[in-house]
Amino acid sequence: AQQGKNRSELSAPIVRLTPLIKQNASVLGLTAEQRADLQNWLATSPPKRKALEAEAIAARAALRTAILDGAPAEERASLAAKVGEYEVKLVTMRSNCADHWRTVLTPEQFAQLVAMAQKQ
């Protein structure tokens, strides 16, 4: 549980944006069009993120195994680079998520959302 908490802290409060929109659609005053976008986002984005996170976790596990097994330095470096690639993809995905909501929501709604996320 602590490991999961630490991982989410790396992206806080960004990782809270979509769940907060879902929980606070009425408070944010989402329009019908914004609500439809939210439903589409919820149907498509979390599965993509979860799949990428699973690949990142597998890459980290492979690196740990290589380290513990005393694999050659070149192999460990290659595995470490792969872990880095996954981290960049995940950070970029989170950045794209924030950009998406910035374009879907009004500036006022987005500011309200960010304030909510920073309180948690």
C-alpha positions as CSV (number, residue, x, y, z in Angstrom):
1,A,0.0,0.0,0.0
2,Q,2.8,2.4,0.8
3,Q,4.5,1.7,-2.5
4,G,1.2,2.7,-4.3
5,K,0.9,5.8,-2.2
6,N,4.5,6.8,-3.1
7,R,3.9,6.2,-6.8
8,S,0.8,8.4,-6.8
9,E,2.6,11.2,-4.9
10,L,5.0,11.5,-7.8
11,S,2.1,12.8,-9.9
12,A,-0.1,14.5,-7.3
13,P,-2.4,16.3,-7.8
14,I,-2.5,15.5,-11.5
15,V,-3.7,12.0,-11.0
16,R,-6.7,13.3,-9.0
17,L,-8.1,15.4,-11.8
18,T,-10.3,12.9,-13.7
19,P,-11.7,11.2,-10.6
20,L,-12.5,14.6,-9.1
21,I,-14.3,15.7,-12.3
22,K,-16.3,12.5,-12.1
23,Q,-17.2,13.0,-8.4
24,N,-17.9,16.7,-8.8
25,A,-19.6,17.0,-12.2
26,S,-22.5,18.9,-10.7
27,V,-20.3,21.1,-8.5
28,L,-18.2,22.0,-11.5
29,G,-21.4,22.6,-13.6
30,L,-20.4,20.4,-16.4
31,T,-22.5,20.8,-19.6
32,A,-24.0,17.9,-21.4
33,E,-21.2,18.0,-23.9
34,Q,-18.6,18.0,-21.1
35,R,-20.3,15.1,-19.4
36,A,-20.2,13.1,-22.7
37,D,-16.5,13.9,-23.1
38,L,-16.0,12.7,-19.5
39,Q,-17.7,9.4,-20.2
40,N,-15.7,8.9,-23.3
41,W,-12.5,9.7,-21.5
42,L,-13.3,7.3,-18.6
43,A,-14.1,4.5,-21.2
44,T,-10.8,4.9,-23.1
45,S,-8.1,6.5,-21.0
46,P,-7.9,4.4,-17.8
47,P,-7.4,1.1,-19.7
48,K,-4.5,2.6,-21.7
49,R,-2.9,4.0,-18.5
50,K,-3.3,0.7,-16.6
51,A,-1.8,-1.2,-19.5
52,L,1.2,1.2,-19.6
53,E,1.6,1.0,-15.8
54,A,1.6,-2.8,-16.0
55,E,4.4,-2.7,-18.5
56,A,6.3,-0.2,-16.4
57,I,5.9,-2.5,-13.3
58,A,7.1,-5.5,-15.3
59,A,10.2,-3.5,-16.5
60,R,11.0,-2.6,-13.0
61,A,10.7,-6.2,-11.9
62,A,13.0,-7.3,-14.7
63,L,15.5,-4.7,-13.6
64,R,15.4,-5.8,-10.0
65,T,15.8,-9.4,-11.0
66,A,18.8,-8.5,-13.2
67,I,20.4,-6.6,-10.3
68,L,19.9,-9.3,-7.8
69,D,21.1,-12.0,-10.2
70,G,24.2,-10.1,-11.0
71,A,23.4,-9.6,-14.7
72,P,26.1,-7.9,-16.8
73,A,26.2,-4.1,-16.4
74,E,25.2,-3.6,-20.1
75,E,22.0,-5.7,-19.5
76,R,21.1,-3.7,-16.4
77,A,21.7,-0.4,-18.1
78,S,19.5,-1.5,-21.0
79,L,16.7,-2.5,-18.6
80,A,17.1,0.7,-16.6
81,A,16.7,2.7,-19.9
82,K,13.5,0.8,-20.6
83,V,12.2,1.7,-17.1
84,G,13.0,5.3,-17.9
85,E,11.2,5.1,-21.2
86,Y,8.1,3.9,-19.5
87,E,8.3,6.6,-16.9
88,V,8.5,9.3,-19.6
89,K,5.5,7.8,-21.3
90,L,3.5,7.8,-18.0
91,V,4.5,11.4,-17.3
92,T,3.6,12.4,-20.8
93,M,0.2,10.6,-20.5
94,R,-0.5,12.6,-17.3
95,S,0.5,15.8,-18.9
96,N,-1.8,15.1,-21.9
97,C,-4.6,14.3,-19.4
98,A,-4.2,17.8,-17.8
99,D,-4.1,19.4,-21.2
100,H,-7.2,17.6,-22.3
101,W,-9.2,18.8,-19.3
102,R,-7.8,22.3,-19.7
103,T,-9.4,22.4,-23.2
104,V,-12.7,20.6,-22.3
105,L,-13.4,22.7,-19.2
106,T,-13.8,26.4,-19.0
107,P,-10.8,28.3,-17.4
108,E,-13.0,28.8,-14.3
109,Q,-13.9,25.1,-14.1
110,F,-10.3,24.1,-14.5
111,A,-9.2,26.5,-11.8
112,Q,-11.9,25.1,-9.5
113,L,-10.8,21.5,-10.3
114,V,-7.1,22.3,-9.6
115,A,-8.0,23.9,-6.3
116,M,-10.0,20.7,-5.4
117,A,-7.1,18.5,-6.3
118,Q,-4.6,20.5,-4.3
119,K,-6.7,20.2,-1.2
120,Q,-6.6,16.4,-1.2
